[in-house]
């Protein structure tokens, strides 16, 4: 299974500014959990997307224990 390193993103961080800086903004949703805004380096995201494709499960690291 592939792993993607992500970081929690402050809600004050605006998506257009992140994209200009080479960062992909996103949101993690889950049952019984509140939505969590995240950010991922674009190069790391592209690498995982090439390897996994569009319909694969990818583990996220860097969010801490849930």
Backbone as a chain_set.jsonl record, in Angstrom:
{"seq": "XXXXXXXXXXXXXXXXXXXXXXXXXXXXXXXXXXXXXXXXXXXXXXXXXXXXXXXXXXXXXXXXXX", "coords": {"N": [[0.842, -1.174, 0.0], [0.486, 2.226, -0.745], [1.84, 5.222, 0.718], [1.119, 8.528, 1.657], [2.528, 11.546, 2.551], [1.124, 13.969, 4.563], [0.05, 17.186, 5.827], [-1.546, 18.849, 8.547], [-3.654, 21.562, 7.835], [-3.934, 24.998, 8.429], [-7.074, 26.651, 8.808], [-7.038, 29.198, 7.917], [-5.371, 29.29, 5.768], [-5.368, 29.896, 2.376], [-6.652, 28.313, -0.535], [-5.885, 29.077, -3.299], [-3.416, 30.427, -2.894], [-1.893, 28.41, -1.741], [-1.758, 26.577, -3.868], [-0.251, 28.047, -5.732], [2.154, 27.938, -4.428], [2.952, 25.353, -4.85], [1.583, 23.393, -3.488], [-0.939, 21.053, -2.688], [-4.178, 21.549, -1.697], [-6.519, 19.932, 0.503], [-9.201, 17.899, 1.92], [-9.861, 15.704, 4.561], [-12.226, 13.287, 5.127], [-14.225, 11.334, 7.327], [-16.017, 8.605, 8.809], [-17.574, 9.277, 11.842], [-15.744, 11.251, 12.495], [-14.634, 14.634, 12.527], [-14.387, 16.807, 9.675], [-11.146, 17.352, 8.289], [-8.916, 19.787, 7.317], [-6.222, 19.493, 5.019], [-2.842, 19.567, 3.666], [-0.73, 18.827, 0.871], [2.397, 18.174, -0.602], [2.756, 18.99, -3.978], [4.412, 17.543, -5.75], [4.798, 15.098, -4.394], [2.169, 14.178, -4.3], [1.611, 13.861, -7.05], [3.414, 11.798, -7.677], [2.422, 9.613, -6.157], [-0.117, 9.425, -7.306], [0.537, 8.668, -9.937], [1.624, 6.125, -9.431], [-0.415, 4.743, -8.016], [-2.807, 5.236, -9.331], [-6.19, 6.323, -10.12], [-8.152, 5.077, -8.605], [-7.509, 3.894, -5.998], [-6.631, 2.83, -2.686], [-4.953, 4.868, -0.451], [-2.658, 5.283, 2.121], [-2.466, 7.795, 4.638], [0.052, 9.726, 6.107], [1.275, 11.525, 8.943], [-0.798, 12.774, 10.206], [-1.161, 12.186, 12.811], [-2.27, 10.202, 15.629], [-5.5, 8.74, 15.528]], "CA": [[0.0, 0.0, 0.0], [1.242, 3.475, -0.829], [1.629, 6.179, 1.794], [1.285, 9.916, 1.249], [2.785, 12.422, 3.698], [0.271, 15.157, 4.561], [0.13, 18.038, 7.009], [-2.763, 19.583, 8.87], [-3.591, 22.895, 7.251], [-4.785, 25.954, 9.151], [-8.216, 27.075, 8.005], [-6.759, 30.523, 7.368], [-4.589, 29.122, 4.534], [-6.256, 29.948, 1.22], [-6.294, 27.342, -1.558], [-5.111, 29.603, -4.434], [-2.045, 30.727, -2.468], [-1.211, 27.123, -1.559], [-1.48, 26.01, -5.187], [0.866, 28.805, -6.308], [3.371, 27.515, -3.72], [3.235, 23.949, -5.141], [0.945, 22.566, -2.46], [-2.299, 20.669, -3.031], [-5.059, 21.561, -0.525], [-7.518, 18.876, 0.507], [-9.962, 17.683, 3.151], [-10.044, 14.294, 4.903], [-13.515, 13.009, 5.745], [-14.322, 9.975, 7.831], [-17.142, 8.323, 9.684], [-17.374, 9.576, 13.26], [-14.683, 12.242, 12.656], [-14.876, 15.921, 11.884], [-13.561, 17.035, 8.486], [-9.855, 17.942, 8.633], [-8.209, 20.326, 6.153], [-4.838, 19.04, 4.911], [-2.075, 20.01, 2.5], [0.195, 17.819, 0.375], [3.308, 18.672, -1.625], [2.261, 18.588, -5.299], [5.286, 16.511, -6.331], [4.514, 13.829, -3.715], [0.84, 13.766, -4.742], [1.724, 13.386, -8.431], [4.113, 10.512, -7.657], [1.49, 8.592, -5.666], [-1.171, 9.292, -8.304], [1.09, 7.874, -11.044], [1.816, 4.74, -8.996], [-1.64, 4.112, -7.527], [-3.947, 5.453, -10.208], [-7.271, 7.14, -9.574], [-9.08, 4.313, -7.783], [-6.744, 3.06, -5.077], [-6.586, 3.3, -1.306], [-3.636, 5.367, -0.106], [-2.542, 5.648, 3.535], [-1.971, 9.146, 4.899], [0.88, 9.819, 7.294], [1.495, 12.887, 9.4], [-1.979, 13.334, 10.846], [-1.192, 11.793, 14.213], [-3.182, 9.099, 15.948], [-6.932, 9.062, 15.535]], "C": [[0.89, 1.242, 0.0], [0.882, 4.404, 0.324], [1.948, 7.568, 1.28], [1.456, 10.767, 2.501], [1.936, 13.688, 3.556], [0.505, 15.951, 5.836], [-1.241, 18.636, 7.267], [-2.592, 21.006, 8.37], [-4.477, 23.825, 8.065], [-5.915, 26.431, 8.246], [-8.002, 28.455, 7.397], [-5.969, 30.449, 6.067], [-5.55, 29.035, 3.354], [-5.738, 29.042, 0.103], [-5.499, 27.936, -2.729], [-3.645, 29.896, -4.076], [-1.251, 29.436, -2.27], [-0.838, 26.525, -2.908], [-0.319, 26.725, -5.874], [2.192, 28.384, -5.692], [3.704, 26.04, -3.97], [2.669, 22.986, -4.125], [-0.494, 22.297, -2.878], [-3.142, 20.7, -1.75], [-6.08, 20.42, -0.633], [-8.231, 18.801, 1.839], [-10.107, 16.184, 3.344], [-11.374, 14.176, 5.637], [-13.501, 11.582, 6.26], [-15.53, 9.821, 8.731], [-16.739, 8.594, 11.129], [-16.239, 10.562, 13.522], [-15.097, 13.54, 11.973], [-13.963, 16.047, 10.668], [-12.275, 17.756, 8.901], [-9.182, 18.472, 7.368], [-6.742, 19.903, 6.186], [-4.156, 19.717, 3.727], [-1.039, 18.944, 2.179], [1.114, 18.489, -0.639], [2.853, 18.123, -2.984], [3.107, 17.476, -5.911], [5.025, 15.145, -5.705], [3.158, 13.284, -4.153], [0.898, 13.189, -6.153], [2.395, 12.017, -8.496], [3.17, 9.385, -7.227], [0.372, 8.372, -6.681], [-0.7, 8.458, -9.494], [1.19, 6.397, -10.657], [0.506, 4.03, -8.677], [-2.791, 4.203, -8.517], [-5.039, 6.216, -9.475], [-8.176, 6.395, -8.606], [-8.333, 3.351, -6.869], [-6.816, 3.661, -3.675], [-5.146, 3.669, -0.989], [-3.641, 5.749, 1.369], [-1.981, 7.063, 3.64], [-1.138, 9.135, 6.17], [1.041, 11.286, 7.668], [0.301, 13.523, 10.071], [-2.04, 13.022, 12.328], [-2.186, 10.669, 14.417], [-4.61, 9.579, 15.976], [-7.643, 8.063, 16.392]], "O": [[1.921, 1.282, 0.672], [-0.236, 4.374, 0.838], [2.924, 7.766, 0.557], [0.626, 10.716, 3.409], [2.022, 14.39, 2.549], [1.084, 15.449, 6.8], [-2.004, 18.9, 6.337], [-1.509, 21.584, 8.472], [-5.626, 23.498, 8.362], [-5.719, 26.594, 7.042], [-8.707, 28.839, 6.464], [-5.9, 31.435, 5.333], [-6.445, 28.19, 3.34], [-4.539, 29.005, -0.172], [-4.502, 27.334, -3.126], [-2.745, 29.638, -4.876], [-0.066, 29.38, -2.597], [0.272, 26.02, -3.078], [0.505, 26.084, -6.526], [3.235, 28.458, -6.343], [4.642, 25.519, -3.368], [3.203, 21.895, -3.92], [-1.187, 23.192, -3.361], [-2.855, 19.956, -0.812], [-6.451, 20.006, -1.732], [-7.913, 19.539, 2.771], [-10.439, 15.466, 2.401], [-11.62, 14.863, 6.629], [-12.836, 10.718, 5.689], [-16.003, 10.783, 9.336], [-15.67, 8.174, 11.57], [-15.807, 10.7, 14.667], [-15.816, 13.535, 10.974], [-12.884, 15.456, 10.638], [-12.298, 18.649, 9.748], [-8.904, 17.704, 6.447], [-6.096, 19.946, 7.233], [-4.805, 20.355, 2.899], [-0.535, 18.253, 3.064], [0.654, 19.29, -1.452], [2.596, 16.927, -3.117], [2.565, 16.559, -6.527], [5.029, 14.135, -6.41], [3.005, 12.079, -4.356], [0.303, 12.145, -6.423], [1.987, 11.167, -9.286], [3.128, 8.329, -7.859], [-0.045, 7.233, -6.892], [-1.454, 7.63, -10.006], [0.877, 5.52, -11.462], [0.328, 2.861, -9.02], [-3.661, 3.333, -8.536], [-4.841, 6.694, -8.358], [-8.908, 7.033, -7.848], [-8.507, 2.135, -6.96], [-7.038, 4.861, -3.514], [-4.228, 2.885, -1.228], [-4.536, 6.464, 1.819], [-1.137, 7.474, 2.844], [-1.565, 8.599, 7.193], [0.954, 12.172, 6.818], [0.362, 14.686, 10.47], [-2.9, 13.552, 13.032], [-2.86, 10.241, 13.481], [-4.892, 10.699, 16.402], [-8.862, 8.138, 16.546]]}, "num_chains": 1, "name": "protein.A"}
